[in-house]
Amino acid sequence: MRKIQISQPVTGEEEWLAVREPLESGWLTSGPKVRAFEQRFGEIHGVKHAIACTSATTALHLAMAALGIKAGDEVIVPAFTWISTANVVEYMGAKPVFVDIDLSTFNMNPEALKSKITNKTKAIIAVHLFGLCADMDRIKEIAGDIPIVEDAACAAGAQYKGVYAGALGDLGCFSFHPRKSITTGEGGMVTTQNDDYSETIGIMRNHGASISEEQRHHGAQPFILPEFNLLGYNYRMTDLQGAVGCVQIEKLEAFIAKREEWAKFYIENLKDLDWLKTPITPEGSKHGWQSFVCSIDESISQHTRNRLMQILEEKGISTRPGTHAVHMLGYYANKYDISADDFPEAKKANDLSMAIPLHNRMSSEDYEYVVQQLKSI
Ligand SMILES: *Cc1c(COP(=O)(O)O)cnc(C)c1O
């Protein structure tokens, strides 16, 4: 039987060969490969600084730290997202304040944002979920002077009104987990136009050391340890990952173009199913198509959605809920005494979203099979 995974990364001969160089040279931690990857990633996304780290979660943590988020502060996050968007706020001892989403895009509802802003609000994390940019113009208008961090974990190569994700807010955070558009196994990147944030993040990802290991190693006094004036972490990307990233970043545009072609195929061929809503792309947005997330009609229960996913699994088609409503997860629901219905649209997305396979290892027969099976249900 056909077995179609929800997502599968694509690597080839170029990635396999790319890791040889650091392995042979012996420079395995952050070094020339990471620098080259950062440079190219920044260039493509139109940002002055790109600073690599170990994941989008650590990228977001570094962004929070660079903004000086601390106990007593509030940071606004959408209620429907990956859990780490909220977790990084907790890491700082601050409070994540949830805001509901717009079910049609799965992104933060800017109109719901207004009432969440208090004098304790020190940042807003706008998530570009599944590769579609949040409504940044409206969010910025409402945010005023409050810094905006883009959780662009899913949004490498995505655009909003001609500007790339990662260049839309004060700081952007990307993921290179194998389920994202391009991968380094695990990995992340912070982007910013701001020189001070960039410097702070560069230091904080390396234990708070005033200069990088590479700079020290090649400097005049490699035997003198650096200064440590900031609290840092070890969030360094390895040069093995950097080498893979250098190859993957050049494939990003082609990956997205292929995904876009098949996303259109799904949208066209599934349009007659009245119980299934395919994703929409608002005017002016270029979707990054990290995943293809549909929603099931509201008249259908979560139980039936899960049953549907079971049937598809048995037919060899992997599906997943889009992501989760974080306010409904035990840690947050208990700590802040939140009920599921406090964010009704996020709850609906939690119960009714369903990602179907869309990735660069699928054949045209795979896509046709998915359509055929969905139509036969
Ligand atoms: C995947 C994802 C993350 C986490 O990325 P990691 O690199 O696995 O830490 C964070 N936010 C969103 C919206 C994501 O989709």
The ligand as an SDF file (V2000), in Angstrom:
LIG
                    3D

 15 15  0  0  0  0  0  0  0  0999 V2000
    8.1750   24.3460   14.8960 C   0  0  0  0  0  0  0  0  0  0  0  0
    7.7590   25.5540   15.6020 C   0  0  0  0  0  0  0  0  0  0  0  0
    8.4740   26.0610   16.6960 C   0  0  0  0  0  0  0  0  0  0  0  0
    9.6250   25.3170   17.3170 C   0  0  0  0  0  0  0  0  0  0  0  0
   10.6960   25.1210   16.4550 O   0  0  0  0  0  0  0  0  0  0  0  0
   11.9650   24.2800   16.9920 P   0  0  0  0  0  0  0  0  0  0  0  0
   13.0330   24.5840   16.0040 O   0  0  0  0  0  0  0  0  0  0  0  0
   11.5490   22.8470   16.9620 O   0  0  0  0  0  0  0  0  0  0  0  0
   12.2750   24.7490   18.3540 O   0  0  0  0  0  0  0  0  0  0  0  0
    8.0670   27.2500   17.2510 C   0  0  0  0  0  0  0  0  0  0  0  0
    7.0120   27.9210   16.7860 N   0  0  0  0  0  0  0  0  0  0  0  0
    6.2820   27.4790   15.7290 C   0  0  0  0  0  0  0  0  0  0  0  0
    5.1260   28.2740   15.2420 C   0  0  0  0  0  0  0  0  0  0  0  0
    6.6220   26.2660   15.1200 C   0  0  0  0  0  0  0  0  0  0  0  0
    5.8800   25.8060   14.1130 O   0  0  0  0  0  0  0  0  0  0  0  0
  1  2  1  0
  2  3  1  0
  2 14  2  0
  3  4  1  0
  3 10  2  0
  4  5  1  0
  5  6  1  0
  6  7  2  0
  6  8  1  0
  6  9  1  0
 10 11  1  0
 11 12  2  0
 12 13  1  0
 12 14  1  0
 14 15  1  0
M  END
$$$$
